Amino acid sequence: MRDPFVRQPRVFLEIARRNKKYKFRFRQSITKQEINEKLNAIDKRLGKTLFVAVSSIRPDGGIIEVQDKDQRWRVILVGEAKYQGKDVENIRAGVRVGKRQDQRLDASGECYRTSV
């Protein structure tokens, strides 16, 4: 649910309202460098720059973070509100897609969906 008249979606405002003892922030994007640094801190094999060093992820619903007790920001929600191509029509018609005609959703877009 995105309200076009405010910067933050209503879900962000509701989370902040219901959890007043925590500090939240809303971001439009997150750099891949930041993601890679966090992954690399967990395991040195993770978080490698493969193609473009300076890039970011910009989900259309934004990113909601909460500040932990050590003052570090933790991602708690990445909002992406899209459907791929004819997904809605195919689901209503019961049509399966994919190489083996065994998927409900088309995974050829920018994000994969597994929960329908």
C-alpha positions as CSV (number, residue, x, y, z in Angstrom):
1,M,0.0,0.0,0.0
2,R,1.8,3.1,-1.2
3,D,0.3,6.5,-0.6
4,P,1.5,8.7,-3.5
5,F,1.2,11.9,-1.4
6,V,3.9,10.9,1.2
7,R,7.4,9.7,1.0
8,Q,6.9,6.8,3.2
9,P,4.4,4.0,2.6
10,R,1.6,3.7,5.1
11,V,3.0,0.4,6.4
12,F,6.1,2.3,7.6
13,L,4.0,4.8,9.4
14,E,2.0,2.0,11.0
15,I,5.0,0.0,12.1
16,A,6.5,3.2,13.7
17,R,3.2,4.0,15.4
18,R,2.8,0.6,16.9
19,N,6.4,0.3,18.1
20,K,7.2,3.6,19.7
21,K,10.2,2.3,21.8
22,Y,12.1,1.5,18.6
23,K,13.6,3.8,16.0
24,F,12.8,3.2,12.4
25,R,13.9,4.7,9.1
26,F,12.7,4.5,5.5
27,R,15.1,4.4,2.6
28,Q,14.5,4.5,-1.1
29,S,17.5,2.5,-2.0
30,I,20.5,0.6,-0.6
31,T,23.9,0.3,-2.2
32,K,25.2,-3.1,-3.3
33,Q,28.5,-2.2,-1.6
34,E,26.6,-2.0,1.8
35,I,25.0,-5.3,1.2
36,N,28.3,-6.9,0.2
37,E,30.0,-5.6,3.3
38,K,27.3,-7.1,5.5
39,L,27.5,-10.4,3.7
40,N,31.3,-10.5,3.8
41,A,31.3,-9.9,7.5
42,I,29.2,-13.1,7.9
43,D,31.3,-15.2,5.5
44,K,34.3,-14.1,3.5
45,R,33.0,-16.1,0.5
46,L,29.9,-13.9,0.3
47,G,29.5,-10.3,-0.7
48,K,31.7,-10.2,-3.8
49,T,31.3,-7.5,-6.5
50,L,30.6,-9.3,-9.7
51,F,29.8,-6.7,-12.3
52,V,29.2,-3.1,-11.4
53,A,31.0,-1.7,-8.3
54,V,28.8,1.3,-7.9
55,S,25.1,0.2,-8.0
56,S,22.1,0.1,-5.8
57,I,18.9,-1.7,-5.2
58,R,15.8,0.5,-5.5
59,P,12.6,-1.5,-4.6
60,D,9.5,0.5,-5.5
61,G,8.1,0.1,-2.0
62,G,11.3,1.2,-0.3
63,I,13.3,-0.3,2.6
64,I,12.3,-0.2,6.3
65,E,15.0,-0.5,8.9
66,V,15.0,-0.7,12.7
67,Q,17.9,0.4,15.0
68,D,19.1,-2.4,17.3
69,K,20.4,-2.0,20.8
70,D,23.9,-1.5,19.5
71,Q,22.8,1.4,17.3
72,R,23.1,-0.6,14.1
73,W,20.4,-0.4,11.4
74,R,18.8,-3.7,10.5
75,V,16.6,-4.2,7.4
76,I,13.3,-5.6,8.4
77,L,11.2,-5.1,5.2
78,V,11.9,-4.6,1.5
79,G,8.8,-3.5,-0.3
80,E,8.3,-4.7,-3.9
81,A,4.8,-4.3,-5.4
82,K,4.9,-5.7,-8.9
83,Y,3.7,-8.6,-10.9
84,Q,5.3,-10.0,-14.0
85,G,3.6,-9.7,-17.4
86,K,0.5,-11.7,-17.4
87,D,0.8,-13.3,-13.9
88,V,-2.6,-12.1,-12.6
89,E,-4.4,-13.3,-15.7
90,N,-2.6,-16.6,-15.7
91,I,-3.3,-17.2,-12.0
92,R,-7.0,-16.5,-12.5
93,A,-7.1,-18.8,-15.5
94,G,-5.1,-21.6,-13.7
95,V,-2.4,-21.4,-16.4
96,R,1.1,-22.7,-15.4
97,V,4.2,-21.2,-16.9
98,G,8.0,-22.0,-17.1
99,K,10.0,-24.5,-19.0
100,R,8.1,-27.4,-17.6
101,Q,4.8,-25.6,-17.3
102,D,4.9,-26.1,-13.5
103,Q,5.1,-22.6,-12.1
104,R,2.3,-20.2,-11.2
105,L,4.4,-17.1,-11.7
106,D,6.9,-15.9,-14.4
107,A,10.4,-15.7,-12.8
108,S,11.9,-13.9,-15.8
109,G,11.5,-10.4,-14.3
110,E,13.6,-8.5,-11.8
111,C,12.5,-10.6,-8.8
112,Y,11.3,-14.1,-8.1
113,R,8.0,-14.9,-6.5
114,T,7.4,-18.2,-4.7
115,S,4.5,-17.5,-2.5
116,V,1.2,-17.9,-4.4
